């Protein structure tokens, strides 16, 4: 009777060890693919502003206009290094995984991509001039507008789909036949975004 209990214990231990080994293999494979689980977006933004010159704060003398074109580059991904053992459930050829949420990794709004529309802009009017400081403020407002609307640009959906496709291929190559991939949150994380000028 004791040998039967010992045999059951050994089989259970081997099963758990194999599952832990499988989980460790899966986590290692996923983390090595973490750089691939990213998507890049380019957002075109029109930058515009006006500056009105008034006489005695009442009579409008003229209005200087400024129009330019700009581009923001956004890189989003999933930090697969945040994956925990309990986020992966393996049963035979079935794997169920819950991934961390999508994060904005890099937000770039490079001045090299700014282009002033000289035909529409008349920023050097008589008695009224749009200065470089004014232009900088217009670009800063445009950048903030892009940043404030990141969650409405389909970044989460696109990145999740890209990651699902990538990991489904990876899990199939590891022999899994049933693959379930979900995410801890459908909200875009932008708290720790890296801002670059490149």
Backbone as CSV, one residue per row, in Angstrom:
resi,resn,N_x,N_y,N_z,CA_x,CA_y,CA_z,C_x,C_y,C_z
1,UNK,0.835,-1.199,0.000,0.000,0.000,0.000,0.871,1.251,0.000
2,UNK,1.926,1.231,0.800,2.831,2.367,0.891,3.519,2.619,-0.441
3,UNK,3.871,1.543,-1.152,4.555,1.701,-2.439,3.631,2.326,-3.475
4,UNK,2.302,2.046,-3.399,1.343,2.654,-4.325,1.278,4.157,-4.082
5,UNK,1.195,4.568,-2.799,1.185,6.002,-2.449,2.453,6.682,-2.926
6,UNK,3.588,5.997,-2.727,4.867,6.558,-3.154,4.904,6.722,-4.671
7,UNK,4.353,5.744,-5.376,4.328,5.798,-6.842,3.468,6.963,-7.326
8,UNK,2.295,7.136,-6.678,1.400,8.251,-7.039,2.093,9.581,-6.776
9,UNK,2.776,9.693,-5.634,3.493,10.921,-5.287,4.579,11.233,-6.312
10,UNK,5.324,10.181,-6.717,6.403,10.359,-7.694,5.830,10.806,-9.034
11,UNK,4.737,10.177,-9.481,4.109,10.561,-10.739,3.614,12.003,-10.703
12,UNK,2.991,12.381,-9.570,2.494,13.758,-9.417,3.657,14.739,-9.442
13,UNK,4.748,14.402,-8.749,5.922,15.274,-8.706,6.511,15.445,-10.099
14,UNK,6.596,14.325,-10.849,7.134,14.370,-12.214,6.240,15.232,-13.094
15,UNK,4.908,15.061,-12.941,3.959,15.846,-13.751,4.117,17.330,-13.476
16,UNK,4.192,17.696,-12.183,4.364,19.111,-11.826,5.704,19.647,-12.303
17,UNK,6.749,18.820,-12.183,8.076,19.245,-12.632,8.077,19.482,-14.136
18,UNK,7.410,18.574,-14.887,7.338,18.730,-16.337,6.579,19.995,-16.705
19,UNK,5.479,20.256,-15.942,4.694,21.459,-16.223,5.525,22.698,-15.922
20,UNK,6.280,22.681,-14.810,7.155,23.812,-14.480,8.230,23.999,-15.543
21,UNK,8.784,22.872,-16.027,9.795,22.947,-17.087,9.200,23.539,-18.354
22,UNK,7.966,23.097,-18.688,7.287,23.627,-19.872,7.036,25.122,-19.722
23,UNK,6.569,25.502,-18.529,6.275,26.917,-18.271,7.549,27.748,-18.380
24,UNK,8.634,27.227,-17.815,9.917,27.946,-17.880,10.374,28.088,-19.331
25,UNK,10.179,27.035,-20.127,10.543,27.081,-21.543,9.706,28.129,-22.270
26,UNK,8.388,28.121,-21.983,7.475,29.071,-22.630,7.839,30.503,-22.249
27,UNK,8.062,30.751,-20.956,8.426,32.101,-20.500,9.722,32.552,-21.168
28,UNK,10.702,31.672,-21.230,11.975,32.009,-21.875,11.803,32.362,-23.342
29,UNK,10.989,31.561,-24.046,10.744,31.811,-25.478,10.010,33.145,-25.673
30,UNK,9.020,33.393,-24.820,8.244,34.632,-24.939,9.131,35.846,-24.683
31,UNK,9.926,35.779,-23.626,10.769,36.923,-23.286,11.837,37.170,-24.349
32,UNK,12.294,36.117,-25.003,13.282,36.315,-26.073,12.637,36.946,-27.304
33,UNK,11.305,36.833,-27.399,10.588,37.432,-28.533,10.005,38.795,-28.181
34,UNK,10.321,39.300,-26.992,9.674,40.535,-26.516,9.942,41.735,-27.410
35,UNK,11.125,41.808,-28.022,11.428,42.946,-28.889,10.606,42.916,-30.174
36,UNK,10.125,41.718,-30.531,9.316,41.593,-31.740,7.861,41.973,-31.491
37,UNK,7.436,41.926,-30.230,6.042,42.217,-29.893,5.816,43.715,-29.765
38,UNK,6.189,44.447,-30.802,6.007,45.900,-30.807,5.398,46.329,-32.139
39,UNK,4.758,47.486,-32.121,4.227,48.068,-33.353,4.638,49.532,-33.402
40,UNK,4.821,50.031,-34.616,5.215,51.428,-34.792,4.152,52.159,-35.591
41,UNK,3.874,53.380,-35.183,2.840,54.194,-35.809,3.421,55.552,-36.173
42,UNK,2.921,56.116,-37.266,3.273,57.479,-37.651,1.990,58.291,-37.700
43,UNK,1.984,59.411,-36.996,0.796,60.277,-36.948,1.138,61.604,-37.617
44,UNK,0.388,61.940,-38.664,0.547,63.240,-39.322,-0.308,64.270,-38.595
45,UNK,0.277,65.420,-38.330,-0.438,66.455,-37.578,-0.236,67.821,-38.226
46,UNK,-1.350,68.506,-38.489,-1.277,69.887,-38.977,-1.177,70.806,-37.769
47,UNK,-0.200,71.693,-37.821,0.029,72.652,-36.733,-0.420,74.015,-37.226
48,UNK,-1.302,74.637,-36.477,-1.775,75.960,-36.915,-1.944,76.879,-35.703
49,UNK,-1.872,78.152,-35.990,-2.060,79.138,-34.934,-2.249,80.520,-35.532
50,UNK,-2.854,81.368,-34.768,-3.051,82.759,-35.199,-2.657,83.694,-34.071
51,UNK,-2.317,84.907,-34.475,-1.978,85.942,-33.501,-2.646,87.234,-33.969
52,UNK,-3.536,87.730,-33.146,-4.320,88.911,-33.527,-3.749,90.161,-32.870
53,UNK,-3.596,91.180,-33.683,-3.117,92.476,-33.180,-4.328,93.402,-33.051
54,UNK,-4.521,93.973,-31.847,-5.655,94.864,-31.613,-5.162,96.224,-31.138
55,UNK,-5.956,97.200,-31.445,-5.667,98.564,-30.997,-6.494,98.821,-29.753
56,UNK,-5.802,99.136,-28.674,-6.463,99.383,-27.380,-7.323,98.181,-26.964
57,UNK,-6.889,96.985,-27.306,-7.554,95.728,-26.964,-8.986,95.613,-27.506
58,UNK,-9.370,96.492,-28.433,-10.742,96.477,-28.947,-10.775,96.350,-30.468
59,UNK,-10.102,97.257,-31.154,-10.144,97.302,-32.611,-9.116,96.323,-33.191
60,UNK,-9.603,95.394,-34.027,-8.721,94.398,-34.630,-7.983,95.017,-35.818
61,UNK,-6.641,95.056,-35.734,-5.835,95.612,-36.814,-5.556,94.565,-37.893
62,UNK,-5.000,93.445,-37.493,-4.743,92.365,-38.435,-4.517,91.052,-37.682
63,UNK,-4.416,89.984,-38.445,-4.237,88.654,-37.862,-3.146,87.921,-38.629
64,UNK,-2.144,87.503,-37.923,-1.052,86.725,-38.535,-1.380,85.241,-38.385
65,UNK,-1.140,84.498,-39.456,-1.461,83.069,-39.447,-0.203,82.224,-39.614
66,UNK,-0.269,81.031,-39.021,0.858,80.104,-39.123,0.302,78.706,-39.382
67,UNK,0.855,78.019,-40.391,0.437,76.653,-40.701,1.669,75.819,-41.037
68,UNK,1.742,74.647,-40.438,2.879,73.747,-40.689,2.395,72.304,-40.614
69,UNK,3.248,71.410,-41.106,2.948,69.984,-41.079,4.005,69.286,-40.223
70,UNK,3.558,68.321,-39.459,4.492,67.627,-38.573,4.127,66.142,-38.508
71,UNK,5.034,65.367,-37.933,4.814,63.927,-37.770,5.293,63.487,-36.397
72,UNK,4.497,62.646,-35.774,4.912,62.003,-34.527,5.124,60.525,-34.808
73,UNK,6.137,59.950,-34.192,6.394,58.518,-34.340,6.196,57.863,-32.972
74,UNK,5.406,56.811,-32.966,5.036,56.155,-31.717,5.380,54.677,-31.809
75,UNK,6.022,54.177,-30.772,6.322,52.746,-30.694,5.606,52.190,-29.465
76,UNK,4.785,51.174,-29.695,4.027,50.568,-28.597,4.354,49.085,-28.528
77,UNK,4.216,48.528,-27.345,4.503,47.105,-27.199,4.020,46.584,-25.863
78,UNK,4.352,45.346,-25.606,3.980,44.685,-24.363,5.256,44.261,-23.670
79,UNK,5.410,44.661,-22.426,6.612,44.305,-21.681,6.473,42.863,-21.210
80,UNK,6.979,41.946,-22.018,6.838,40.520,-21.712,7.726,40.084,-20.553
81,UNK,8.618,40.966,-20.112,9.410,40.657,-18.922,8.558,40.742,-17.651
82,UNK,7.372,41.341,-17.768,6.455,41.428,-16.622,5.591,40.177,-16.481
83,UNK,5.762,39.234,-17.390,4.988,38.001,-17.365,5.349,37.184,-16.129
84,UNK,4.331,36.689,-15.431,4.552,35.895,-14.223,4.159,34.445,-14.493
85,UNK,4.680,33.553,-13.662,4.399,32.122,-13.836,2.901,31.846,-13.784
86,UNK,2.197,32.533,-12.882,0.759,32.282,-12.734,-0.066,32.809,-13.909
87,UNK,0.576,33.577,-14.799,-0.129,34.081,-15.983,-0.203,33.028,-17.088
88,UNK,0.508,31.914,-16.910,0.552,30.864,-17.933,-0.014,29.573,-17.358
89,UNK,-1.028,29.037,-18.022,-1.614,27.764,-17.615,-1.449,26.777,-18.767
90,UNK,-0.844,25.640,-18.455,-0.576,24.622,-19.464,-1.253,23.318,-19.056
91,UNK,-1.982,22.741,-19.999,-2.604,21.437,-19.773,-2.494,20.636,-21.061
92,UNK,-1.537,19.733,-21.078,-1.303,18.938,-22.279,-0.885,19.828,-23.445
93,UNK,-1.666,19.776,-24.522,-1.389,20.569,-25.715,-2.161,21.895,-25.712
94,UNK,-2.689,22.256,-24.565,-3.464,23.498,-24.433,-2.678,24.499,-23.590
95,UNK,-2.594,25.738,-24.047,-1.927,26.798,-23.282,-2.843,28.013,-23.200
96,UNK,-2.950,28.546,-22.011,-3.783,29.731,-21.748,-2.864,30.772,-21.101
97,UNK,-2.747,31.936,-21.739,-1.807,32.942,-21.252,-2.477,34.311,-21.158
98,UNK,-2.198,35.009,-20.064,-2.707,36.360,-19.874,-1.516,37.324,-19.887
99,UNK,-1.533,38.238,-20.838,-0.389,39.121,-21.058,-0.577,40.484,-20.392
100,UNK,0.539,41.163,-20.091,0.463,42.536,-19.569,-0.173,43.475,-20.595
101,UNK,-0.621,44.656,-20.168,-1.268,45.592,-21.110,-0.272,46.232,-22.073
102,UNK,-0.816,46.822,-23.122,-0.012,47.517,-24.135,0.494,48.841,-23.549
103,UNK,1.771,49.129,-23.796,2.384,50.368,-23.320,2.966,51.157,-24.488
104,UNK,2.942,52.483,-24.367,3.694,53.313,-25.306,5.134,53.319,-24.809
105,UNK,6.025,52.834,-25.655,7.437,52.717,-25.266,8.199,53.989,-25.627
106,UNK,7.978,54.456,-26.844,8.690,55.655,-27.315,7.703,56.579,-28.010
107,UNK,7.791,57.849,-27.678,7.021,58.889,-28.372,8.036,59.897,-28.912
108,UNK,8.056,60.039,-30.238,9.028,60.923,-30.866,8.298,61.963,-31.714
109,UNK,8.659,63.231,-31.522,8.057,64.330,-32.291,9.205,65.175,-32.834
110,UNK,9.919,64.629,-33.842,11.175,65.245,-34.269,10.995,66.531,-35.071
111,UNK,11.721,67.593,-34.722,11.661,68.862,-35.467,12.075,68.718,-36.925
112,UNK,12.871,67.698,-37.236,13.295,67.481,-38.627,12.103,67.230,-39.546
113,UNK,10.993,66.775,-38.961,9.808,66.471,-39.764,8.818,67.637,-39.817
114,UNK,9.186,68.791,-39.261,8.310,69.967,-39.306,8.510,70.684,-40.647
115,UNK,7.408,71.050,-41.277,7.502,71.774,-42.545,6.467,72.898,-42.559
116,UNK,6.921,74.124,-42.652,6.036,75.292,-42.651,5.433,75.473,-44.034
117,UNK,4.126,75.717,-44.086,3.445,76.009,-45.355,3.571,77.509,-45.609
118,UNK,4.521,77.852,-46.458,4.823,79.267,-46.703,3.705,79.966,-47.501
119,UNK,2.911,79.212,-48.245,1.848,79.818,-49.037,0.692,80.286,-48.170
120,UNK,0.392,79.533,-47.134,-0.735,79.886,-46.263,-0.287,80.745,-45.090
121,UNK,0.904,80.466,-44.588,1.389,81.218,-43.424,1.740,82.656,-43.817
122,UNK,1.198,83.595,-43.070,1.596,85.006,-43.233,1.913,85.531,-41.834
123,UNK,3.036,85.039,-41.315,3.370,85.284,-39.916,4.300,86.483,-39.709
124,UNK,4.418,87.322,-40.727,5.273,88.504,-40.583,4.528,89.744,-41.072
125,UNK,3.316,89.912,-40.548,2.484,91.031,-40.976,2.952,92.332,-40.336
126,UNK,2.517,93.419,-40.933,2.848,94.738,-40.410,2.310,94.875,-38.988
127,UNK,3.175,95.248,-38.070,2.838,95.445,-36.662,2.405,94.165,-35.948
128,UNK,2.556,93.035,-36.618,2.132,91.778,-35.992,2.999,90.639,-36.530
129,UNK,3.738,90.020,-35.670,4.674,88.989,-36.102,4.538,87.764,-35.200
130,UNK,4.491,86.590,-35.824,4.520,85.343,-35.055,5.982,84.973,-34.855
131,UNK,6.422,85.038,-33.628,7.834,84.816,-33.305,8.157,83.317,-33.261
132,UNK,9.440,83.014,-33.125,9.858,81.622,-32.974,9.283,81.004,-31.706
133,UNK,9.153,81.848,-30.671,8.554,81.378,-29.412,7.087,81.009,-29.626
134,UNK,6.380,81.822,-30.423,4.976,81.518,-30.741,4.879,80.198,-31.504
135,UNK,5.773,80.024,-32.481,5.768,78.799,-33.282,6.034,77.582,-32.388
136,UNK,6.987,77.729,-31.486,7.305,76.637,-30.571,6.090,76.271,-29.729
137,UNK,5.344,77.269,-29.298,4.135,77.023,-28.510,3.080,76.279,-29.336
138,UNK,2.941,76.641,-30.621,1.991,75.950,-31.498,2.363,74.472,-31.638
139,UNK,3.678,74.197,-31.802,4.131,72.816,-31.937,3.930,72.043,-30.626
140,UNK,4.166,72.709,-29.508,3.958,72.048,-28.212,2.487,71.697,-28.010
141,UNK,1.588,72.605,-28.409,0.147,72.336,-28.308,-0.236,71.149,-29.195
142,UNK,0.355,71.092,-30.406,0.068,69.990,-31.328,0.559,68.659,-30.748
143,UNK,1.752,68.687,-30.141,2.296,67.472,-29.525,1.395,66.982,-28.397
144,UNK,0.952,67.910,-27.544,0.084,67.531,-26.430,-1.235,66.968,-26.940
145,UNK,-1.739,67.520,-28.029,-2.989,67.031,-28.608,-2.827,65.578,-29.075
146,UNK,-1.694,65.273,-29.697,-1.431,63.894,-30.127,-1.352,62.982,-28.905
147,UNK,-0.570,63.392,-27.907,-0.380,62.573,-26.705,-1.706,62.327,-25.974
148,UNK,-2.562,63.348,-25.935,-3.847,63.211,-25.231,-4.828,62.312,-25.964
149,UNK,-4.557,62.049,-27.245,-5.482,61.233,-28.036,-4.909,59.877,-28.437
150,UNK,-3.785,59.492,-27.833,-3.144,58.220,-28.185,-4.079,57.024,-27.987
151,UNK,-4.862,57.048,-26.921,-5.707,55.884,-26.626,-6.849,55.713,-27.612
152,UNK,-7.106,56.720,-28.459,-8.198,56.636,-29.432,-7.688,56.339,-30.850
153,UNK,-6.425,55.989,-30.984,-5.818,55.808,-32.306,-5.700,54.349,-32.742
154,UNK,-6.294,53.438,-31.993,-6.234,52.023,-32.363,-4.914,51.352,-32.044
155,UNK,-4.110,51.991,-31.208,-2.789,51.444,-30.872,-2.926,50.125,-30.105
156,UNK,-3.858,50.089,-29.149,-4.043,48.881,-28.332,-4.477,47.708,-29.204
157,UNK,-5.521,47.923,-30.009,-6.059,46.845,-30.837,-5.009,46.307,-31.814
158,UNK,-4.292,47.214,-32.461,-3.286,46.797,-33.448,-2.146,46.020,-32.787
159,UNK,-1.674,46.524,-31.643,-0.561,45.869,-30.944,-0.986,44.515,-30.381
160,UNK,-2.198,44.444,-29.838,-2.698,43.161,-29.329,-2.795,42.131,-30.454
161,UNK,-3.322,42.545,-31.594,-3.454,41.620,-32.721,-2.090,41.164,-33.225
162,UNK,-1.153,42.093,-33.301,0.216,41.763,-33.733,0.843,40.754,-32.770
163,UNK,0.645,40.985,-31.476,1.221,40.104,-30.455,0.566,38.730,-30.496
164,UNK,-0.756,38.692,-30.668,-1.463,37.404,-30.780,-0.919,36.583,-31.947
165,UNK,-0.762,37.248,-33.086,-0.254,36.551,-34.277,1.149,36.007,-34.028
166,UNK,2.008,36.839,-33.433,3.392,36.443,-33.147,3.441,35.250,-32.192
167,UNK,2.696,35.346,-31.074,2.763,34.306,-30.050,2.041,33.028,-30.475
168,UNK,0.975,33.164,-31.267,0.282,31.971,-31.765,1.242,31.140,-32.617
169,UNK,1.999,31.801,-33.482,3.000,31.100,-34.288,4.072,30.455,-33.426
170,UNK,4.487,31.162,-32.378,5.509,30.644,-31.471,5.003,29.403,-30.736
171,UNK,3.763,29.478,-30.208,3.212,28.351,-29.442,2.956,27.138,-30.339
172,UNK,2.530,27.382,-31.567,2.316,26.272,-32.500,3.634,25.562,-32.795
173,UNK,4.715,26.358,-32.903,6.032,25.746,-33.154,6.507,24.928,-31.957
174,UNK,5.952,25.225,-30.761,6.290,24.463,-29.558,5.375,23.256,-29.369
175,UNK,4.414,23.086,-30.292,3.559,21.891,-30.255,2.190,22.076,-29.629
176,UNK,1.831,23.302,-29.256,0.511,23.516,-28.661,-0.556,23.605,-29.750
177,UNK,-1.704,22.981,-29.466,-2.788,22.941,-30.448,-3.939,23.872,-30.073
178,UNK,-4.164,24.032,-28.784,-5.191,24.976,-28.310,-4.464,26.152,-27.659
179,UNK,-4.698,27.327,-28.189,-3.967,28.517,-27.716,-4.961,29.610,-27.361
180,UNK,-4.914,30.068,-26.127,-5.799,31.137,-25.661,-4.942,32.290,-25.146
181,UNK,-5.096,33.443,-25.756,-4.297,34.617,-25.381,-5.240,35.744,-24.996
182,UNK,-5.062,36.263,-23.788,-5.853,37.412,-23.334,-4.905,38.443,-22.727
183,UNK,-5.459,39.595,-22.370,-4.649,40.690,-21.822,-5.240,41.155,-20.491
184,UNK,-4.362,41.555,-19.582,-4.816,41.997,-18.262,-5.686,43.249,-18.346
185,UNK,-5.449,44.071,-19.372,-6.208,45.312,-19.536,-6.206,45.717,-21.001
186,UNK,-7.299,46.377,-21.417,-7.381,46.902,-22.784,-7.075,48.396,-22.817
187,UNK,-6.586,48.929,-21.713,-6.224,50.350,-21.659,-4.769,50.534,-22.060
188,UNK,-4.500,51.643,-22.708,-3.133,51.956,-23.126,-2.378,52.591,-21.968
189,UNK,-1.210,52.054,-21.662,-0.370,52.582,-20.580,0.597,53.599,-21.181
190,UNK,0.508,54.844,-20.728,1.396,55.886,-21.265,2.157,56.601,-20.154
191,UNK,2.119,56.050,-18.950,2.737,56.717,-17.790,4.248,56.866,-17.932
192,UNK,4.918,55.838,-18.442,6.385,55.836,-18.445,6.936,55.958,-19.864
193,UNK,6.233,56.704,-20.697,6.650,56.824,-22.081,7.983,57.564,-22.180
194,UNK,8.848,57.042,-23.047,10.144,57.713,-23.313,9.944,58.711,-24.446
195,UNK,10.297,59.969,-24.207,10.126,61.013,-25.216,11.481,61.285,-25.844
196,UNK,11.544,61.209,-27.164,12.795,61.468,-27.872,12.562,62.531,-28.933
197,UNK,13.639,63.109,-29.419,13.569,64.105,-30.480,14.069,63.541,-31.802
198,UNK,14.263,62.216,-31.833,14.821,61.605,-33.043,13.740,61.374,-34.084
